[in-house]
Amino acid sequence: MLKLGSDFAYSNAPSWYQSLDVLIDEVNQRDTRYNVFYSDPTSYMKARAQETASQAVVWPEKRDDFFPYSDASHTFWTGYFTSRPQFKYFERYASGFLQMIRQFAAQSRHVGPAMQAQMTKATAKLSAAVGLANHHDCITGTEKQHVADDYKRILDAAMQEAEAVFLSTPLHGDAVEATLPSPQFTTCRLMNETLCSATQTLQPGDAVLVAVYNPQPRTTVTPRLVTVLLAQEAADAAEVVVLPVDRAYTSLEAALAHGDGVRFAKAELFPALTLADVYANDPIYATQAANVRLVFTTEALPALSTRHFLVTLMPKTSAATAKVPSSTGHALALAKLRNVEGFVAAKPAIVEEFPTLPLTTGGHHFDVHTSTLQLAFDRVTGQLRSITRTRDTASYVVTVPGGVGIGFYNAFGGAASSPLYRPLKKHDTRDPHLQNLQPHPEVVAQGVSTQPSGAYIFRTARANEALHAACQLANDLSAVKTATPADTSSCDATAALGHVQQMVVVRGTLMAEVHQRFANWASHTYRVVEGDDRVEVEYQLGEIPVSDDVGKEIVYRLDTDLVTLTNDSSSPATPMWFTDSNGREFLPRRYNYRPTWDLQVYEPIAA
């Protein structure tokens, strides 16, 4: 097999292929031992299979991969794991939506030919856009900004068309009686920005239908947490009620008139942003702070099934009711609902704010917990210290002896932070990676690498660069944008990783959260949900501080007491752990070791 192709090549395709045609003809005419031709993966694998069968060839097996990958000294391709995280999220979201509409299309035999044609077109367009987004210079985030913008434009246009077709048609059990209107669904794609116009505009007296779909081929085991954003003012003026409904009813009157009985789902109200979140005091994001999260959980969902919930904002007073432009039937339905036995409205979660640390009251630790999980925190530092999971009568404890949270490395790429950095007398305009593979004569003479840290290469300023606590940097724009920036007086060059400046604990019966701010540009939230034995960690990053002209590589670190040493007697005990490949298989990883070649560690951190 002759492999052809490379980055930045074949831009003049006719010239390339005309030359290849000549090369193929010359080889075939000059040496009869060869038959060179254009091929494809299918033909190649078929030929290999025939060779294996005819000659009883036993091929060696390779069970490891090449990661972390490096093709030159100081060039470990680990930077792209986190480059452009918003687009990585968008691609994952679009991919999940694509699988859902494919399932809907397969089960929508009741729609007419015209709608089938629209569905086929929208599915094909989104398939192409998601496929394009998985290109190795797209999903990795290594493309230039104007190219990234174009990828987003293409994916967004395909998403909009698919949403317009599939969410406006009763599909997959959403059809209701002919006398009732069909549900017109929409999506909330900006939930990661705390924005959802479909629900944040609701007023007392309004209702919205929420559909929860299980795309998996099996029944869900753990509860699914559903979040609905509401305006704080509207939630304060109403009693928020969540009704599980047996069909996709679009109004409260229809649910009460046609339903099989009224049931109430347990729901709670959590703040959208807290004092300890990055953007809590940012005037630009005041609209997000003026919202609450209505949360409730679903019961077990069978495979490929939908469950519906009618979220209703019931006015608390007669004065509020008078402002609601509702029909007589709607007003009667509201009054009827309040008198139903077992009526329950969403209750606000308990919020405890700690603007400064340490906490001066209580014992050494405080905890948040569910029936199966307990997280213990140090009252002095705010740091997570242990995770306890209980199953049946047994408890499993993971101790967290070190720092937990967001930190940063200074990045290689400037004289201010990198002692080995050597600026050229004449600017080199080539791709940075190409500069390292084919160094400029000045660099060769000095015997150093100029490879900077960037979109796809991770390189720290020094080989053994220290991991710095986030609180050691203040956001460049904090004086302008943040009304009450966090106090950094307790943070110095010796501050430990995960140094917590502010903390908010939110406790409910459905879930509990601990919000922690490390700096006015970095915060995270621990979340535990009742019935689920997993701990969710969600981070927020503002503008990364680079006013000192030094790049920053942001990392999240968790130290535990888990024993991860190898038990292979043929090699010395070294740390080992397992990583997964898209949930399909697990590969063992051993620190500073590769099974099939001798590793030279040029970059102790990036490698």
Secondary structure as UniProt FT lines:
FT   TURN            7..8
FT   HELIX           13..30
FT   TURN            32..33
FT   HELIX           41..55
FT   TURN            73..74
FT   TURN            77..78
FT   HELIX           79..81
FT   HELIX           85..106
FT   TURN            109..110
FT   HELIX           113..133
FT   TURN            136..140
FT   HELIX           145..166
FT   TURN            167..168
FT   TURN            172..173
FT   TURN            178..179
FT   TURN            189..190
FT   HELIX           191..193
FT   HELIX           197..200
FT   TURN            204..205
FT   STRAND          207..214
FT   STRAND          224..231
FT   HELIX           232..236
FT   STRAND          238..245
FT   HELIX           252..258
FT   STRAND          267..271
FT   TURN            275..276
FT   TURN            278..281
FT   HELIX           283..285
FT   HELIX           286..289
FT   STRAND          291..298
FT   TURN            303..304
FT   STRAND          305..315
FT   HELIX           318..323
FT   HELIX           328..338
FT   TURN            341..342
FT   STRAND          347..348
FT   STRAND          350..354
FT   STRAND          365..369
FT   STRAND          373..378
FT   TURN            379..381
FT   STRAND          384..391
FT   TURN            392..393
FT   STRAND          394..399
FT   STRAND          404..411
FT   TURN            415..417
FT   TURN            419..420
FT   HELIX           432..437
FT   HELIX           441..446
FT   TURN            463..464
FT   STRAND          468..469
FT   HELIX           470..472
FT   TURN            476..477
FT   HELIX           478..481
FT   TURN            489..490
FT   TURN            493..494
FT   TURN            497..498
FT   STRAND          502..507
FT   STRAND          511..519
FT   TURN            520..521
FT   STRAND          522..529
FT   TURN            530..531
FT   STRAND          535..541
FT   TURN            547..548
FT   STRAND          552..558
FT   TURN            569..570
FT   STRAND          575..580
FT   TURN            582..583
FT   STRAND          586..590
FT   TURN            591..592
FT   TURN            595..596
FT   TURN            604..606
//
